[in-house]
């Protein structure tokens, strides 16, 4: 998908900071949580109550030229259900929608970074065509598709709790490591320059309608 490499957490952080929607301190903490502990940047902001997933989805849709889709309104194809391992879907809160050759249409939990998308593409020999979705909606759909998803969520939450306890009892890294990440986040924000508005994005499909795949890569 053209322009997919522009979908990054740092870029989204720049947009949020430039619009003064979320404080730079909260954004830097969220970037740190993602870089050091693997907590998704978007979900840290939403779960922390700093922005609603609807507002964040709107910002991602507008600034990354991506269509929006509610996963629960789409009739997921049988091929899509089997195309990616459920462990990948669970880990990334990703909902598969349809398959067109090597192209897999998916609903993201608001946003996945290019790094995550690219890793999935390489590991599973496919091209992802991402739609902006909602975290809560994707979790509901995954729960309907896989009965063991709820148990996985509980185990994952327990694992994160234990990791947090270990980090609290043994910080490990020096304050210098903390500051290097904070400085990197601040530098990205300070270097932000307003770019021209994105070109008109494709309209999302109507409920139940198949999304139109992008032309095959040459």
C-alpha positions as CSV (number, residue, x, y, z in Angstrom):
1,X,0.0,0.0,0.0
2,X,1.4,3.4,-1.1
3,X,2.5,5.7,1.7
4,X,2.2,3.0,4.4
5,X,5.7,3.8,5.6
6,X,4.4,7.2,6.9
7,X,2.2,5.5,9.6
8,X,4.4,5.8,12.7
9,X,3.8,6.5,16.3
10,X,6.3,9.4,16.3
11,X,4.4,11.1,13.4
12,X,1.1,10.7,15.3
13,X,2.8,12.1,18.4
14,X,3.8,15.1,16.3
15,X,0.3,15.7,15.1
16,X,-1.2,15.4,18.6
17,X,1.4,17.8,20.0
18,X,1.0,20.4,17.2
19,X,-2.7,20.4,17.7
20,X,-2.3,20.7,21.5
21,X,-4.7,17.8,22.0
22,X,-2.5,15.9,24.5
23,X,0.3,17.3,26.6
24,X,3.8,16.5,25.5
25,X,4.6,14.9,28.8
26,X,1.8,12.3,28.3
27,X,2.9,11.7,24.7
28,X,6.5,11.1,25.7
29,X,5.5,8.7,28.5
30,X,3.3,6.8,26.0
31,X,6.2,6.6,23.5
32,X,8.4,5.3,26.3
33,X,5.9,2.7,27.3
34,X,5.8,1.5,23.7
35,X,9.5,1.5,23.1
36,X,10.5,-0.1,26.4
37,X,7.6,-2.3,27.4
38,X,5.7,-3.0,24.1
39,X,2.6,-1.2,25.2
40,X,0.8,0.1,22.0
41,X,1.1,3.9,21.8
42,X,-2.5,4.4,20.7
43,X,-3.9,2.1,23.4
44,X,-1.9,3.7,26.1
45,X,-3.4,7.1,25.2
46,X,-7.0,5.7,25.0
47,X,-6.8,3.5,28.2
48,X,-5.3,6.4,30.1
49,X,-8.3,8.6,29.3
50,X,-6.3,11.2,27.4
51,X,-8.4,11.0,24.2
52,X,-11.3,8.9,23.1
53,X,-10.8,6.2,20.5
54,X,-13.3,7.9,18.2
55,X,-11.4,11.2,18.2
56,X,-8.1,9.4,17.7
57,X,-9.5,7.4,14.9
58,X,-10.7,10.6,13.2
59,X,-7.2,12.1,13.5
60,X,-5.5,9.0,12.1
61,X,-8.0,8.7,9.2
62,X,-7.6,12.4,8.2
63,X,-3.8,12.6,8.5
64,X,-2.7,9.2,7.2
65,X,-5.2,9.1,4.3
66,X,-6.8,5.9,5.5
67,X,-10.5,4.7,5.3
68,X,-12.5,4.0,8.5
69,X,-14.5,0.8,9.0
70,X,-16.3,-0.8,11.9
71,X,-15.3,-4.4,11.9
72,X,-18.6,-5.6,13.3
73,X,-20.4,-4.3,10.2
74,X,-18.4,-6.3,7.8
75,X,-19.1,-9.9,6.7
76,X,-15.7,-11.5,7.3
77,X,-14.7,-14.0,4.6
78,X,-13.8,-17.6,5.6
79,X,-10.5,-17.2,3.8
80,X,-9.6,-14.1,5.9
81,X,-10.4,-15.9,9.2
82,X,-7.7,-18.5,8.3
83,X,-5.1,-16.3,6.6
84,X,-3.3,-15.0,9.8
85,X,-2.6,-17.0,13.0
86,X,-4.9,-16.0,15.9
87,X,-1.8,-15.2,18.0
88,X,-1.0,-12.4,15.6
89,X,-4.6,-11.1,15.7
90,X,-4.7,-11.3,19.5
91,X,-1.3,-9.6,20.0
92,X,-2.1,-6.7,17.7
93,X,-5.9,-6.5,18.3
94,X,-6.2,-6.9,14.5
95,X,-9.4,-8.1,12.7
96,X,-9.0,-9.8,9.3
97,X,-11.7,-8.8,6.8
98,X,-11.1,-10.2,3.4
99,X,-8.4,-11.6,1.1
100,X,-7.6,-10.7,-2.5
101,X,-4.7,-12.8,-3.6
102,X,-1.8,-11.8,-1.4
103,X,-3.6,-8.7,-0.1
104,X,-5.2,-9.1,3.3
105,X,-7.7,-6.3,4.3
106,X,-7.6,-5.7,8.1
107,X,-9.2,-3.4,10.6
108,X,-6.6,-1.9,12.9
109,X,-7.1,-0.9,16.6
110,X,-7.1,2.7,15.4
111,X,-3.5,2.4,14.2
112,X,-0.6,0.0,13.9
113,X,2.8,1.4,13.1
114,X,4.5,0.7,9.8
115,X,7.1,-1.3,11.7
116,X,4.4,-3.7,13.0
117,X,2.6,-3.8,9.7
118,X,5.8,-4.5,7.8
119,X,6.8,-7.3,10.3
120,X,3.5,-9.0,9.8
121,X,3.8,-8.8,6.0
122,X,7.2,-10.3,6.0
123,X,6.5,-13.1,8.4
124,X,3.2,-14.1,6.7
125,X,4.0,-13.4,3.1
126,X,1.2,-10.9,2.4
127,X,0.4,-7.3,1.8
128,X,-1.8,-5.7,4.4
129,X,-4.5,-3.1,3.4
130,X,-5.3,-1.4,6.7
131,X,-8.6,0.2,7.7
132,X,-8.9,2.4,10.7
133,X,-11.1,0.7,13.3
134,X,-11.8,1.0,17.0
135,X,-10.0,-0.9,19.9
136,X,-13.2,-1.8,21.6
137,X,-14.9,-2.9,18.4
138,X,-12.0,-5.0,17.4
139,X,-11.9,-6.7,20.8
140,X,-15.6,-7.5,20.5
141,X,-15.2,-9.0,17.1
142,X,-12.2,-11.1,18.0
143,X,-14.1,-12.4,21.0
144,X,-16.9,-13.5,18.7
145,X,-14.5,-15.1,16.3
146,X,-12.3,-16.9,18.9
147,X,-13.8,-18.2,22.1
148,X,-10.4,-18.3,23.8
149,X,-9.7,-14.6,23.2
150,X,-11.1,-13.6,26.6
151,X,-8.8,-16.0,28.3
152,X,-5.9,-14.7,26.3
153,X,-6.7,-11.1,27.3
154,X,-6.8,-12.1,31.0
155,X,-3.4,-13.9,30.8
156,X,-1.9,-11.0,28.9
157,X,-3.2,-8.5,31.5
158,X,-1.7,-10.7,34.3
159,X,1.6,-10.9,32.4
160,X,1.7,-7.1,32.1
161,X,1.0,-6.7,35.8
162,X,3.8,-9.0,36.7
163,X,6.2,-7.2,34.3
164,X,5.2,-3.9,35.9
165,X,5.9,-5.3,39.4
166,X,9.3,-6.5,38.3
167,X,10.2,-3.2,36.8
168,X,9.1,-1.3,39.9
169,X,11.2,-3.5,42.2
170,X,14.2,-3.5,39.8
171,X,14.4,-0.4,37.6
172,X,17.5,-1.8,36.0
173,X,18.3,1.0,33.5
174,X,19.8,4.3,34.6
175,X,18.1,7.6,34.5
176,X,20.3,8.4,31.5
177,X,18.5,5.7,29.5
178,X,15.2,7.3,30.5
179,X,16.4,10.7,29.4
180,X,17.6,9.5,26.0
181,X,14.1,8.3,25.2
182,X,12.5,11.5,26.5
183,X,14.9,13.6,24.5
184,X,14.2,11.6,21.3
185,X,10.5,12.1,21.7
186,X,10.9,15.8,22.4
187,X,13.3,16.2,19.4
188,X,10.7,14.6,17.1
189,X,8.0,16.9,18.4
190,X,10.2,20.0,18.1
191,X,11.3,19.0,14.5
192,X,7.7,18.8,13.4
193,X,6.8,20.9,10.4
194,X,3.3,21.3,9.2
195,X,2.8,19.5,5.9
196,X,0.2,20.1,3.2
197,X,-3.1,18.4,3.8
198,X,-3.4,14.8,2.6
199,X,-5.1,14.1,-0.7
200,X,-8.7,12.9,-0.7
201,X,-8.9,9.5,0.9
202,X,-11.0,6.6,-0.5
203,X,-14.5,6.4,0.9
204,X,-15.1,3.4,3.3
205,X,-17.3,0.7,2.1
206,X,-20.9,0.5,3.2
207,X,-21.8,-2.1,5.9
208,X,-21.5,-5.6,4.4
209,X,-19.9,-4.3,1.2
210,X,-16.4,-5.7,0.3
211,X,-13.6,-3.2,0.3
212,X,-12.0,-2.4,-3.0
213,X,-8.4,-3.7,-3.0
214,X,-5.6,-1.6,-4.2
215,X,-4.1,-2.4,-7.6
216,X,-1.4,-5.1,-7.4
217,X,2.2,-4.1,-7.0
218,X,4.3,-4.0,-10.1
